[in-house]
Amino acid sequence: MATITVRDLARSYGAVRAVDGITFSVAEGEVFALLGPNGAGKTTTVEILEGYRGRDTGTVEVLGFDPATGGSAYRERIGVVLQSAGFEEEFTVRELVRLQAGLYPRRHDPDELIDLVGLADKRNTRVKGLSGGQRRRLDLALGLAGAPDLLFLDEPTTGFDPAARHHAWDLVASLRDLGTTILLTTHYLEEAQRLADRVGVLRSGRLVAVGTPEELRAASDLPTKISFRLPGKAAATDLPKLSTVPRPAGDRLVLASREPVWDTWRLTGWAASHDVPLADLTVAPPSLEDVYLTLTGERDDDR
């Protein structure tokens, strides 16, 4: 069952076609990541789905509502975590979360929610005393206050240190396990790869790819990268015949291979027979970031 269904959605600003006839759906309980460079149409698309911006053409159905006309009945069932939000600086964390929760007929317990997002030791701290990362955790708590069926997350871990980011990822995963549908926008490709069941990639207002991270990697036909360092006693000209010529990258050699099993076998067999250690040998299939950079045209020849 689809929580979000979008068909031929379009929105223009003057002569600029911000969203150009996109179609996609998000299943109930799914984490769907909408990716794209700045100006690709992500914000406009999400604001239309949230009901905060109108559309020119196309149909949109979210939780059985048209967001443009759903009113309070619709907004009671969604949570929104904006990329940046303003707070009343004099409220404490607990006061603000309790106030937000009180706006919804169905709600999370404010104290449990504060614990859930990792602000237990800051519950009585005024907002003005929070760090940037702590404010983002508060954003998340406020977005969850109404126990939403659908949560919109716009760059949710911006400003987080690595430990806090991983905590947020665990939280998103637990929400998915509880059945919450999540639409995520992020510039952290690792975040999308870690969290998303499926991703959609926008480029110049058009949806150029939709699928699981693994499906997009498989469809990309990008090469596997085999990289290593040679000791001083060996040179690149000493290497065995491989499917393509390794290229230098700093102090390493990198082989862009479409036959990684064969190339790895040839390379390691040569190294063993010639007693040549291949320091830091890695075999890396294409990542979601590699696929994204190719789909959006942001890949340069050296990547």
C-alpha positions in Angstrom: 0.0 0.0 0.0 1.4 3.4 -1.0 1.6 6.2 1.6 2.7 8.7 -1.1 1.6 8.6 -4.8 2.9 11.3 -7.2 2.0 11.4 -10.9 3.3 13.8 -13.4 4.0 16.5 -10.8 5.1 19.8 -12.2 5.8 23.3 -10.7 7.4 26.3 -12.4 8.7 29.6 -11.1 8.4 31.9 -14.1 10.5 30.4 -16.8 12.2 28.0 -14.5 10.7 24.5 -14.5 11.6 23.5 -10.9 9.8 20.2 -11.0 9.2 18.7 -14.5 6.6 15.9 -14.6 7.9 13.5 -11.9 6.2 10.3 -10.9 7.0 8.0 -8.0 5.4 6.3 -4.9 6.5 5.5 -1.4 5.2 2.4 0.3 3.8 2.3 3.8 6.7 1.8 6.3 9.4 2.6 3.7 12.3 5.0 4.1 12.6 6.8 0.7 15.5 9.1 0.1 15.1 11.9 -2.4 18.5 13.0 -3.6 19.8 15.6 -6.0 22.1 18.6 -6.1 21.0 22.1 -5.1 18.4 23.4 -7.5 17.3 19.9 -8.6 13.8 20.3 -7.3 13.9 18.4 -4.0 12.7 21.3 -1.7 9.8 22.2 -4.0 8.7 18.5 -4.3 8.8 18.0 -0.5 7.0 21.3 0.2 4.2 20.2 -2.2 3.9 16.9 -0.4 3.8 18.6 3.0 1.0 20.9 1.7 3.0 24.1 2.1 3.4 24.8 -1.6 1.0 24.5 -4.6 1.5 22.6 -7.8 0.9 23.6 -11.4 -0.1 20.1 -12.7 -0.1 16.5 -11.7 -1.8 14.6 -8.9 -0.5 14.0 -5.3 -2.0 11.7 -2.7 -0.4 11.4 0.7 -2.0 9.2 3.5 -5.2 9.3 1.4 -5.2 13.2 1.3 -4.5 15.8 -1.3 -1.9 17.8 0.7 -3.2 21.0 -0.9 -6.7 20.5 0.6 -6.1 18.1 3.5 -6.0 20.8 6.2 -5.6 20.0 9.9 -6.7 16.4 9.4 -3.7 15.8 7.1 -1.2 17.8 9.2 -2.1 15.9 12.3 -0.7 12.7 10.7 2.6 14.1 9.5 5.8 15.2 11.1 8.2 17.7 9.5 11.9 18.2 10.4 13.1 21.2 8.5 16.8 21.8 7.5 16.7 24.9 9.8 14.0 26.1 12.1 13.6 28.9 14.6 12.9 28.3 18.3 11.7 30.4 21.2 15.1 30.7 22.8 13.8 31.1 26.4 11.9 27.8 26.5 13.5 24.8 28.0 13.8 21.6 25.9 11.0 20.0 27.9 8.7 23.0 27.8 9.0 23.2 24.0 8.5 19.5 23.4 5.5 19.4 25.7 4.0 22.5 24.0 4.5 20.8 20.5 3.0 17.5 21.7 0.0 19.3 23.1 -1.0 20.4 19.6 -1.8 16.9 18.5 -4.6 14.6 19.4 -2.2 11.6 19.2 1.2 12.2 20.7 4.4 10.8 22.1 5.2 11.2 25.8 7.5 14.3 25.8 10.0 12.9 28.3 10.3 9.6 26.5 10.8 11.5 23.3 13.5 13.7 24.8 15.3 10.5 26.0 14.8 8.9 22.6 16.7 11.7 20.7 19.5 11.9 23.2 18.7 15.1 25.1 18.0 13.6 28.5 20.7 15.6 30.2 19.5 18.8 28.5 15.7 18.6 29.2 15.8 21.6 31.5 18.3 23.6 29.4 17.0 26.7 27.6 17.1 26.5 23.9 19.6 29.3 23.7 22.1 27.1 25.6 22.0 24.3 23.1 24.8 23.5 20.6 24.0 23.2 16.9 23.9 19.5 17.0 21.6 19.5 20.1 19.2 21.9 18.3 19.0 19.4 15.4 18.1 16.7 18.0 15.4 19.0 19.3 14.2 19.5 15.7 13.8 15.8 15.5 11.9 15.5 18.8 9.5 18.2 17.7 8.9 16.5 14.3 8.1 13.3 16.2 5.9 14.9 18.9 2.6 14.0 17.2 3.5 10.3 16.6 3.3 10.8 12.9 2.4 8.1 10.3 4.7 9.9 7.9 7.9 11.8 8.8 9.6 14.3 6.4 13.3 14.6 7.3 15.2 17.4 5.5 18.9 17.0 6.0 18.3 15.7 9.5 21.9 15.2 10.6 23.5 18.5 9.4 25.8 19.7 12.1 26.0 16.3 13.9 29.3 14.8 14.9 29.9 11.2 13.8 28.6 9.7 17.0 25.4 11.8 17.0 24.9 11.0 13.3 25.0 7.2 14.0 22.6 7.7 16.9 20.2 9.5 14.6 20.5 6.7 12.0 19.7 4.1 14.7 16.7 6.2 15.7 15.4 6.4 12.1 15.9 2.7 11.7 13.8 2.0 14.8 11.1 4.3 13.6 10.9 2.3 10.3 10.7 -0.9 12.3 7.7 0.6 14.1 6.0 1.2 10.8 6.6 5.0 10.3 7.0 6.0 6.7 9.9 8.4 6.2 10.8 10.7 3.3 14.4 11.8 3.6 16.4 14.4 1.8 20.1 14.4 2.4 23.5 15.3 0.9 25.2 12.6 2.9 25.2 9.7 0.4 26.4 7.3 3.2 23.3 8.3 5.1 21.0 7.4 2.2 22.8 4.2 1.6 22.6 3.2 5.2 18.9 4.2 5.8 17.0 4.1 2.5 15.0 1.2 1.3 14.8 3.0 -2.1 16.1 6.3 -3.5 15.0 8.7 -6.1 17.6 10.9 -7.9 16.5 14.3 -9.2 18.4 16.3 -11.8 17.1 19.6 -13.2 13.6 18.9 -12.0 13.4 15.4 -13.5 13.5 12.1 -11.7 16.4 10.3 -13.5 16.4 7.1 -11.4 14.4 5.3 -8.7 15.3 2.0 -7.0 17.1 0.4 -4.2 20.7 1.4 -3.7 21.7 -2.1 -4.9 19.5 -1.8 -8.0 21.0 1.6 -8.9 24.5 0.3 -8.5 23.8 -2.7 -10.6 22.2 -0.6 -13.4 25.0 1.9 -13.4 27.6 -0.5 -15.0 30.3 1.4 -13.2 33.6 -0.3 -12.7 35.0 -1.8 -9.5 38.0 0.0 -8.2 41.1 -2.1 -7.2 43.7 0.0 -5.5 47.1 -0.8 -3.9 50.6 0.5 -3.2 53.7 -1.0 -4.7 56.9 -1.3 -2.7 59.9 0.6 -4.0 61.5 -2.5 -5.6 58.5 -2.8 -8.0 57.2 -0.6 -10.7 53.9 -0.4 -12.5 55.6 -1.8 -15.7 56.3 -5.0 -13.8 52.6 -5.8 -13.2 51.0 -8.6 -15.1 48.6 -8.1 -18.0 45.3 -6.8 -16.6 42.0 -5.8 -18.1 43.0 -2.2 -18.1 46.0 -0.1 -17.2 46.2 1.0 -13.5 46.3 4.8 -13.1 48.4 6.6 -10.4 46.4 8.3 -7.6 48.8 9.9 -5.1 51.0 7.1 -3.8 48.6 4.4 -5.0 47.7 2.7 -8.2 44.0 2.4 -9.1 42.5 -0.1 -11.6 39.0 0.6 -12.9 38.0 -2.9 -13.5 35.0 -4.5 -15.2 36.5 -7.9 -14.6 37.3 -7.6 -10.9 37.5 -11.3 -10.1 39.9 -12.0 -13.0 42.0 -8.9 -12.3 42.3 -9.6 -8.6 43.3 -13.2 -9.2 46.0 -12.1 -11.7 47.3 -9.3 -9.5 47.5 -11.3 -6.3 48.9 -14.4 -8.1 51.7 -12.2 -9.5 52.4 -10.6 -6.2 52.6 -14.0 -4.4 54.9 -15.5 -7.1 57.2 -12.5 -7.1 57.1 -11.9 -3.3 55.7 -8.4 -3.7 53.5 -7.1 -0.9 50.6 -5.1 -2.2 50.1 -2.7 0.7 46.5 -1.6 1.4 45.0 -3.7 -1.3 41.3 -2.8 -1.6 38.6 -4.0 -4.0 35.6 -1.5 -3.9 32.5 -2.0 -6.0 30.7 1.2 -7.0 29.0 3.0 -4.1 25.8 4.9 -4.1 27.9 8.1 -4.2 29.6 6.9 -7.4 26.2 6.2 -9.0 24.7 9.6 -7.8 27.6 11.6 -9.2 27.2 9.9 -12.5 23.4 10.3 -12.6 23.6 14.0 -11.7 26.5 14.8 -14.0 28.7 15.9 -11.1 31.4 13.2 -11.7 34.6 14.4 -13.1 37.1 12.3 -15.0 39.3 11.7 -12.0 36.6 10.2 -9.8 
